[in-house]
Amino acid sequence: MELKERISFRRLLSVVKTLSSSEKAKLRKELSKEDLMKIDKAHFAKILLQGPVYSQREVGVIEQNRKSIAKWRTRI
């Protein structure tokens, strides 16, 4: 079950200040996990965008190979 409620930043800050030190440590750990996930997604997208791409010639070769394989499978 999830509860969503809009609260002001000041209210949130006052709630966080009432947490024990171990609870604050857990909160920091959770928040840093979210930051790492955002960084990982951004890094992954960057890697994909910088990766190699097929040339038109290579795409043509792949299409031809697929057609040949499809013909071969239907003959059996």
Gaussian input, Z-matrix of N, CA and C with variables (Angstrom, degrees):
# hf/3-21g

backbone

0 1
 N
 C     1     B1
 C     2     B2     1     A1
 N     3     B3     2     A2     1     D1
 C     4     B4     3     A3     2     D2
 C     5     B5     4     A4     3     D3
 N     6     B6     5     A5     4     D4
 C     7     B7     6     A6     5     D5
 C     8     B8     7     A7     6     D6
 N     9     B9     8     A8     7     D7
 C    10    B10     9     A9     8     D8
 C    11    B11    10    A10     9     D9
 N    12    B12    11    A11    10    D10
 C    13    B13    12    A12    11    D11
 C    14    B14    13    A13    12    D12
 N    15    B15    14    A14    13    D13
 C    16    B16    15    A15    14    D14
 C    17    B17    16    A16    15    D15
 N    18    B18    17    A17    16    D16
 C    19    B19    18    A18    17    D17
 C    20    B20    19    A19    18    D18
 N    21    B21    20    A20    19    D19
 C    22    B22    21    A21    20    D20
 C    23    B23    22    A22    21    D21
 N    24    B24    23    A23    22    D22
 C    25    B25    24    A24    23    D23
 C    26    B26    25    A25    24    D24
 N    27    B27    26    A26    25    D25
 C    28    B28    27    A27    26    D26
 C    29    B29    28    A28    27    D27
 N    30    B30    29    A29    28    D28
 C    31    B31    30    A30    29    D29
 C    32    B32    31    A31    30    D30
 N    33    B33    32    A32    31    D31
 C    34    B34    33    A33    32    D32
 C    35    B35    34    A34    33    D33
 N    36    B36    35    A35    34    D34
 C    37    B37    36    A36    35    D35
 C    38    B38    37    A37    36    D36
 N    39    B39    38    A38    37    D37
 C    40    B40    39    A39    38    D38
 C    41    B41    40    A40    39    D39
 N    42    B42    41    A41    40    D40
 C    43    B43    42    A42    41    D41
 C    44    B44    43    A43    42    D42
 N    45    B45    44    A44    43    D43
 C    46    B46    45    A45    44    D44
 C    47    B47    46    A46    45    D45
 N    48    B48    47    A47    46    D46
 C    49    B49    48    A48    47    D47
 C    50    B50    49    A49    48    D48
 N    51    B51    50    A50    49    D49
 C    52    B52    51    A51    50    D50
 C    53    B53    52    A52    51    D51
 N    54    B54    53    A53    52    D52
 C    55    B55    54    A54    53    D53
 C    56    B56    55    A55    54    D54
 N    57    B57    56    A56    55    D55
 C    58    B58    57    A57    56    D56
 C    59    B59    58    A58    57    D57
 N    60    B60    59    A59    58    D58
 C    61    B61    60    A60    59    D59
 C    62    B62    61    A61    60    D60
 N    63    B63    62    A62    61    D61
 C    64    B64    63    A63    62    D62
 C    65    B65    64    A64    63    D63
 N    66    B66    65    A65    64    D64
 C    67    B67    66    A66    65    D65
 C    68    B68    67    A67    66    D66
 N    69    B69    68    A68    67    D67
 C    70    B70    69    A69    68    D68
 C    71    B71    70    A70    69    D69
 N    72    B72    71    A71    70    D70
 C    73    B73    72    A72    71    D71
 C    74    B74    73    A73    72    D72
 N    75    B75    74    A74    73    D73
 C    76    B76    75    A75    74    D74
 C    77    B77    76    A76    75    D75
 N    78    B78    77    A77    76    D76
 C    79    B79    78    A78    77    D77
 C    80    B80    79    A79    78    D78
 N    81    B81    80    A80    79    D79
 C    82    B82    81    A81    80    D80
 C    83    B83    82    A82    81    D81
 N    84    B84    83    A83    82    D82
 C    85    B85    84    A84    83    D83
 C    86    B86    85    A85    84    D84
 N    87    B87    86    A86    85    D85
 C    88    B88    87    A87    86    D86
 C    89    B89    88    A88    87    D87
 N    90    B90    89    A89    88    D88
 C    91    B91    90    A90    89    D89
 C    92    B92    91    A91    90    D90
 N    93    B93    92    A92    91    D91
 C    94    B94    93    A93    92    D92
 C    95    B95    94    A94    93    D93
 N    96    B96    95    A95    94    D94
 C    97    B97    96    A96    95    D95
 C    98    B98    97    A97    96    D96
 N    99    B99    98    A98    97    D97
 C   100   B100    99    A99    98    D98
 C   101   B101   100   A100    99    D99
 N   102   B102   101   A101   100   D100
 C   103   B103   102   A102   101   D101
 C   104   B104   103   A103   102   D102
 N   105   B105   104   A104   103   D103
 C   106   B106   105   A105   104   D104
 C   107   B107   106   A106   105   D105
 N   108   B108   107   A107   106   D106
 C   109   B109   108   A108   107   D107
 C   110   B110   109   A109   108   D108
 N   111   B111   110   A110   109   D109
 C   112   B112   111   A111   110   D110
 C   113   B113   112   A112   111   D111
 N   114   B114   113   A113   112   D112
 C   115   B115   114   A114   113   D113
 C   116   B116   115   A115   114   D114
 N   117   B117   116   A116   115   D115
 C   118   B118   117   A117   116   D116
 C   119   B119   118   A118   117   D117
 N   120   B120   119   A119   118   D118
 C   121   B121   120   A120   119   D119
 C   122   B122   121   A121   120   D120
 N   123   B123   122   A122   121   D121
 C   124   B124   123   A123   122   D122
 C   125   B125   124   A124   123   D123
 N   126   B126   125   A125   124   D124
 C   127   B127   126   A126   125   D125
 C   128   B128   127   A127   126   D126
 N   129   B129   128   A128   127   D127
 C   130   B130   129   A129   128   D128
 C   131   B131   130   A130   129   D129
 N   132   B132   131   A131   130   D130
 C   133   B133   132   A132   131   D131
 C   134   B134   133   A133   132   D132
 N   135   B135   134   A134   133   D133
 C   136   B136   135   A135   134   D134
 C   137   B137   136   A136   135   D135
 N   138   B138   137   A137   136   D136
 C   139   B139   138   A138   137   D137
 C   140   B140   139   A139   138   D138
 N   141   B141   140   A140   139   D139
 C   142   B142   141   A141   140   D140
 C   143   B143   142   A142   141   D141
 N   144   B144   143   A143   142   D142
 C   145   B145   144   A144   143   D143
 C   146   B146   145   A145   144   D144
 N   147   B147   146   A146   145   D145
 C   148   B148   147   A147   146   D146
 C   149   B149   148   A148   147   D147
 N   150   B150   149   A149   148   D148
 C   151   B151   150   A150   149   D149
 C   152   B152   151   A151   150   D150
 N   153   B153   152   A152   151   D151
 C   154   B154   153   A153   152   D152
 C   155   B155   154   A154   153   D153
 N   156   B156   155   A155   154   D154
 C   157   B157   156   A156   155   D155
 C   158   B158   157   A157   156   D156
 N   159   B159   158   A158   157   D157
 C   160   B160   159   A159   158   D158
 C   161   B161   160   A160   159   D159
 N   162   B162   161   A161   160   D160
 C   163   B163   162   A162   161   D161
 C   164   B164   163   A163   162   D162
 N   165   B165   164   A164   163   D163
 C   166   B166   165   A165   164   D164
 C   167   B167   166   A166   165   D165
 N   168   B168   167   A167   166   D166
 C   169   B169   168   A168   167   D167
 C   170   B170   169   A169   168   D168
 N   171   B171   170   A170   169   D169
 C   172   B172   171   A171   170   D170
 C   173   B173   172   A172   171   D171
 N   174   B174   173   A173   172   D172
 C   175   B175   174   A174   173   D173
 C   176   B176   175   A175   174   D174
 N   177   B177   176   A176   175   D175
 C   178   B178   177   A177   176   D176
 C   179   B179   178   A178   177   D177
 N   180   B180   179   A179   178   D178
 C   181   B181   180   A180   179   D179
 C   182   B182   181   A181   180   D180
 N   183   B183   182   A182   181   D181
 C   184   B184   183   A183   182   D182
 C   185   B185   184   A184   183   D183
 N   186   B186   185   A185   184   D184
 C   187   B187   186   A186   185   D185
 C   188   B188   187   A187   186   D186
 N   189   B189   188   A188   187   D187
 C   190   B190   189   A189   188   D188
 C   191   B191   190   A190   189   D189
 N   192   B192   191   A191   190   D190
 C   193   B193   192   A192   191   D191
 C   194   B194   193   A193   192   D192
 N   195   B195   194   A194   193   D193
 C   196   B196   195   A195   194   D194
 C   197   B197   196   A196   195   D195
 N   198   B198   197   A197   196   D196
 C   199   B199   198   A198   197   D197
 C   200   B200   199   A199   198   D198
 N   201   B201   200   A200   199   D199
 C   202   B202   201   A201   200   D200
 C   203   B203   202   A202   201   D201
 N   204   B204   203   A203   202   D202
 C   205   B205   204   A204   203   D203
 C   206   B206   205   A205   204   D204
 N   207   B207   206   A206   205   D205
 C   208   B208   207   A207   206   D206
 C   209   B209   208   A208   207   D207
 N   210   B210   209   A209   208   D208
 C   211   B211   210   A210   209   D209
 C   212   B212   211   A211   210   D210
 N   213   B213   212   A212   211   D211
 C   214   B214   213   A213   212   D212
 C   215   B215   214   A214   213   D213
 N   216   B216   215   A215   214   D214
 C   217   B217   216   A216   215   D215
 C   218   B218   217   A217   216   D216
 N   219   B219   218   A218   217   D217
 C   220   B220   219   A219   218   D218
 C   221   B221   220   A220   219   D219
 N   222   B222   221   A221   220   D220
 C   223   B223   222   A222   221   D221
 C   224   B224   223   A223   222   D222
 N   225   B225   224   A224   223   D223
 C   226   B226   225   A225   224   D224
 C   227   B227   226   A226   225   D225

   B1=1.4349
   B2=1.5232
   B3=1.3040
   B4=1.4527
   B5=1.5183
   B6=1.3059
   B7=1.4566
   B8=1.5175
   B9=1.3203
   B10=1.4598
   B11=1.5160
   B12=1.3057
   B13=1.4616
   B14=1.5098
   B15=1.2967
   B16=1.4664
   B17=1.5239
   B18=1.3283
   B19=1.4627
   B20=1.5194
   B21=1.2949
   B22=1.4665
   B23=1.5277
   B24=1.2996
   B25=1.4547
   B26=1.5252
   B27=1.3033
   B28=1.4718
   B29=1.5168
   B30=1.3210
   B31=1.4739
   B32=1.5287
   B33=1.3236
   B34=1.4617
   B35=1.5191
   B36=1.3131
   B37=1.4598
   B38=1.5211
   B39=1.3105
   B40=1.4669
   B41=1.5276
   B42=1.3174
   B43=1.4684
   B44=1.5232
   B45=1.3191
   B46=1.4706
   B47=1.5224
   B48=1.3092
   B49=1.4709
   B50=1.5247
   B51=1.3174
   B52=1.4642
   B53=1.5208
   B54=1.3060
   B55=1.4695
   B56=1.5203
   B57=1.3195
   B58=1.4613
   B59=1.5252
   B60=1.3230
   B61=1.4706
   B62=1.5217
   B63=1.3328
   B64=1.4693
   B65=1.5364
   B66=1.3385
   B67=1.4703
   B68=1.5275
   B69=1.3262
   B70=1.4626
   B71=1.5290
   B72=1.3265
   B73=1.4653
   B74=1.5282
   B75=1.3358
   B76=1.4673
   B77=1.5233
   B78=1.3243
   B79=1.4584
   B80=1.5249
   B81=1.3313
   B82=1.4721
   B83=1.5210
   B84=1.3292
   B85=1.4557
   B86=1.5300
   B87=1.3205
   B88=1.4619
   B89=1.5228
   B90=1.3204
   B91=1.4584
   B92=1.5228
   B93=1.3135
   B94=1.4631
   B95=1.5254
   B96=1.3324
   B97=1.4689
   B98=1.5154
   B99=1.3280
   B100=1.4637
   B101=1.5168
   B102=1.3250
   B103=1.4530
   B104=1.5184
   B105=1.3312
   B106=1.4622
   B107=1.5225
   B108=1.3275
   B109=1.4511
   B110=1.5261
   B111=1.3223
   B112=1.4639
   B113=1.5232
   B114=1.3214
   B115=1.4610
   B116=1.5216
   B117=1.3240
   B118=1.4549
   B119=1.5241
   B120=1.3323
   B121=1.4569
   B122=1.5180
   B123=1.3229
   B124=1.4604
   B125=1.5217
   B126=1.3153
   B127=1.4656
   B128=1.5287
   B129=1.3286
   B130=1.4541
   B131=1.5309
   B132=1.3246
   B133=1.4631
   B134=1.5268
   B135=1.3133
   B136=1.4677
   B137=1.5299
   B138=1.3183
   B139=1.4662
   B140=1.5203
   B141=1.3265
   B142=1.4609
   B143=1.5194
   B144=1.3129
   B145=1.4584
   B146=1.5232
   B147=1.3162
   B148=1.4558
   B149=1.5311
   B150=1.3089
   B151=1.4557
   B152=1.5171
   B153=1.3158
   B154=1.4619
   B155=1.5304
   B156=1.3080
   B157=1.4577
   B158=1.5241
   B159=1.3329
   B160=1.4551
   B161=1.5219
   B162=1.3099
   B163=1.4594
   B164=1.5330
   B165=1.3207
   B166=1.4585
   B167=1.5278
   B168=1.3169
   B169=1.4688
   B170=1.5286
   B171=1.3369
   B172=1.4623
   B173=1.5272
   B174=1.3240
   B175=1.4677
   B176=1.5245
   B177=1.3194
   B178=1.4597
   B179=1.5240
   B180=1.3294
   B181=1.4651
   B182=1.5308
   B183=1.3177
   B184=1.4713
   B185=1.5244
   B186=1.3224
   B187=1.4720
   B188=1.5205
   B189=1.3230
   B190=1.4599
   B191=1.5275
   B192=1.3160
   B193=1.4700
   B194=1.5259
   B195=1.3259
   B196=1.4642
   B197=1.5275
   B198=1.3151
   B199=1.4687
   B200=1.5266
   B201=1.3246
   B202=1.4630
   B203=1.5273
   B204=1.2970
   B205=1.4678
   B206=1.5226
   B207=1.3321
   B208=1.4684
   B209=1.5276
   B210=1.3313
   B211=1.4771
   B212=1.5239
   B213=1.3198
   B214=1.4473
   B215=1.5231
   B216=1.3295
   B217=1.4675
   B218=1.5231
   B219=1.3115
   B220=1.4695
   B221=1.5265
   B222=1.3079
   B223=1.4690
   B224=1.5244
   B225=1.3067
   B226=1.4711
   B227=1.5010
   A1=108.87
   A2=115.22
   A3=119.63
   A4=109.20
   A5=115.27
   A6=121.22
   A7=108.13
   A8=116.24
   A9=120.16
   A10=108.44
   A11=114.58
   A12=120.16
   A13=107.87
   A14=116.26
   A15=119.91
   A16=108.37
   A17=114.71
   A18=119.37
   A19=107.94
   A20=116.05
   A21=120.19
   A22=109.76
   A23=114.72
   A24=120.02
   A25=110.49
   A26=116.66
   A27=120.01
   A28=111.46
   A29=116.23
   A30=120.50
   A31=109.37
   A32=116.23
   A33=120.40
   A34=110.93
   A35=116.19
   A36=120.60
   A37=111.11
   A38=117.12
   A39=119.33
   A40=111.00
   A41=117.42
   A42=120.53
   A43=109.95
   A44=116.55
   A45=120.46
   A46=110.37
   A47=116.70
   A48=120.10
   A49=112.20
   A50=118.02
   A51=120.50
   A52=112.95
   A53=117.76
   A54=120.63
   A55=110.57
   A56=114.87
   A57=119.45
   A58=108.26
   A59=116.01
   A60=119.64
   A61=111.43
   A62=118.39
   A63=120.25
   A64=110.83
   A65=115.95
   A66=119.40
   A67=110.57
   A68=116.58
   A69=120.57
   A70=110.35
   A71=116.39
   A72=120.52
   A73=110.09
   A74=116.68
   A75=120.57
   A76=110.93
   A77=116.22
   A78=121.18
   A79=110.84
   A80=116.30
   A81=120.15
   A82=110.87
   A83=115.90
   A84=120.40
   A85=111.07
   A86=117.27
   A87=121.79
   A88=111.42
   A89=116.52
   A90=120.01
   A91=111.54
   A92=117.30
   A93=119.47
   A94=110.79
   A95=118.26
   A96=121.08
   A97=110.18
   A98=116.64
   A99=120.56
   A100=110.41
   A101=117.68
   A102=121.32
   A103=110.62
   A104=116.71
   A105=120.36
   A106=111.27
   A107=117.38
   A108=120.27
   A109=110.21
   A110=117.51
   A111=120.93
   A112=110.17
   A113=116.19
   A114=120.40
   A115=110.07
   A116=117.58
   A117=120.90
   A118=111.18
   A119=117.90
   A120=120.95
   A121=110.94
   A122=116.93
   A123=120.94
   A124=110.27
   A125=116.28
   A126=121.05
   A127=110.15
   A128=116.82
   A129=121.20
   A130=110.68
   A131=116.70
   A132=120.76
   A133=110.27
   A134=116.77
   A135=120.72
   A136=110.85
   A137=116.24
   A138=120.48
   A139=110.51
   A140=116.52
   A141=119.97
   A142=111.84
   A143=116.83
   A144=120.50
   A145=112.51
   A146=117.15
   A147=120.74
   A148=112.27
   A149=116.56
   A150=121.08
   A151=112.97
   A152=115.97
   A153=120.18
   A154=111.28
   A155=114.74
   A156=121.02
   A157=108.41
   A158=115.72
   A159=120.25
   A160=110.58
   A161=115.62
   A162=119.83
   A163=107.80
   A164=116.70
   A165=120.55
   A166=110.48
   A167=116.39
   A168=120.89
   A169=110.71
   A170=116.36
   A171=120.73
   A172=111.55
   A173=116.70
   A174=120.22
   A175=109.59
   A176=117.17
   A177=121.25
   A178=111.96
   A179=116.85
   A180=121.42
   A181=110.06
   A182=116.81
   A183=120.66
   A184=110.63
   A185=117.18
   A186=120.48
   A187=110.90
   A188=116.19
   A189=119.88
   A190=110.91
   A191=116.95
   A192=120.53
   A193=111.14
   A194=116.67
   A195=119.99
   A196=111.23
   A197=115.67
   A198=119.72
   A199=110.68
   A200=116.45
   A201=120.58
   A202=111.18
   A203=116.91
   A204=121.54
   A205=109.90
   A206=117.12
   A207=120.64
   A208=110.68
   A209=117.70
   A210=121.23
   A211=110.59
   A212=116.45
   A213=121.03
   A214=111.14
   A215=117.22
   A216=120.69
   A217=111.39
   A218=118.10
   A219=119.41
   A220=111.84
   A221=118.45
   A222=121.38
   A223=111.99
   A224=117.17
   A225=120.49
   A226=112.14
   D1=139.79
   D2=-177.30
   D3=-125.97
   D4=135.90
   D5=179.52
   D6=-113.64
   D7=124.09
   D8=177.58
   D9=-115.30
   D10=129.57
   D11=-179.68
   D12=-146.47
   D13=136.28
   D14=176.91
   D15=-86.44
   D16=122.30
   D17=176.94
   D18=-129.03
   D19=155.42
   D20=-179.19
   D21=-73.50
   D22=160.64
   D23=178.63
   D24=-62.42
   D25=-40.68
   D26=179.76
   D27=-61.36
   D28=-41.42
   D29=179.00
   D30=-64.44
   D31=-44.12
   D32=178.48
   D33=-61.07
   D34=-43.33
   D35=179.50
   D36=-61.95
   D37=-41.44
   D38=179.72
   D39=-66.44
   D40=-35.15
   D41=177.50
   D42=-67.54
   D43=-43.33
   D44=-179.59
   D45=-63.18
   D46=-38.17
   D47=-179.95
   D48=-64.93
   D49=-23.71
   D50=179.02
   D51=-83.39
   D52=-7.79
   D53=-179.06
   D54=-70.58
   D55=152.42
   D56=174.65
   D57=-73.80
   D58=167.33
   D59=-178.15
   D60=-63.66
   D61=-35.74
   D62=178.90
   D63=-69.49
   D64=-36.20
   D65=177.91
   D66=-69.25
   D67=-36.91
   D68=176.63
   D69=-64.41
   D70=-38.81
   D71=178.31
   D72=-63.59
   D73=-42.02
   D74=177.14
   D75=-62.21
   D76=-41.57
   D77=179.23
   D78=-62.86
   D79=-45.28
   D80=177.85
   D81=-59.31
   D82=-42.83
   D83=-179.36
   D84=-62.57
   D85=-43.95
   D86=179.15
   D87=-64.06
   D88=-42.86
   D89=-179.70
   D90=-66.56
   D91=-36.90
   D92=178.91
   D93=-70.03
   D94=-30.72
   D95=176.24
   D96=-61.87
   D97=-43.62
   D98=-179.95
   D99=-63.51
   D100=-40.94
   D101=178.74
   D102=-62.82
   D103=-42.24
   D104=179.57
   D105=-64.82
   D106=-37.90
   D107=179.28
   D108=-65.10
   D109=-39.62
   D110=178.19
   D111=-64.61
   D112=-42.70
   D113=179.38
   D114=-64.33
   D115=-43.17
   D116=-179.70
   D117=-61.75
   D118=-42.86
   D119=179.20
   D120=-64.04
   D121=-42.78
   D122=179.43
   D123=-65.04
   D124=-42.31
   D125=179.36
   D126=-64.29
   D127=-42.22
   D128=179.38
   D129=-62.27
   D130=-43.91
   D131=178.49
   D132=-62.10
   D133=-40.99
   D134=179.43
   D135=-63.26
   D136=-42.78
   D137=178.47
   D138=-61.74
   D139=-44.38
   D140=179.85
   D141=-62.33
   D142=-42.13
   D143=-178.56
   D144=-69.31
   D145=-25.08
   D146=179.99
   D147=-93.79
   D148=-2.15
   D149=-175.89
   D150=-73.58
   D151=171.18
   D152=-179.76
   D153=-69.54
   D154=153.63
   D155=176.70
   D156=-127.13
   D157=155.78
   D158=178.49
   D159=-79.06
   D160=143.01
   D161=173.11
   D162=-82.56
   D163=166.36
   D164=178.79
   D165=-59.32
   D166=-37.20
   D167=179.31
   D168=-62.58
   D169=-45.17
   D170=179.76
   D171=-64.91
   D172=-38.86
   D173=177.30
   D174=-62.96
   D175=-40.91
   D176=178.02
   D177=-61.76
   D178=-42.12
   D179=178.44
   D180=-63.03
   D181=-43.40
   D182=179.41
   D183=-62.78
   D184=-44.86
   D185=179.02
   D186=-61.26
   D187=-42.13
   D188=179.39
   D189=-64.28
   D190=-41.66
   D191=177.98
   D192=-62.46
   D193=-40.71
   D194=178.19
   D195=-62.76
   D196=-42.96
   D197=178.67
   D198=-62.79
   D199=-41.97
   D200=179.85
   D201=-64.17
   D202=-42.69
   D203=179.15
   D204=-65.23
   D205=-42.00
   D206=178.85
   D207=-61.81
   D208=-42.71
   D209=177.46
   D210=-63.32
   D211=-42.80
   D212=-179.18
   D213=-62.43
   D214=-40.64
   D215=-178.90
   D216=-69.69
   D217=-33.78
   D218=-177.92
   D219=-78.10
   D220=-18.96
   D221=179.40
   D222=-76.68
   D223=-23.25
   D224=-175.72
   D225=-78.39

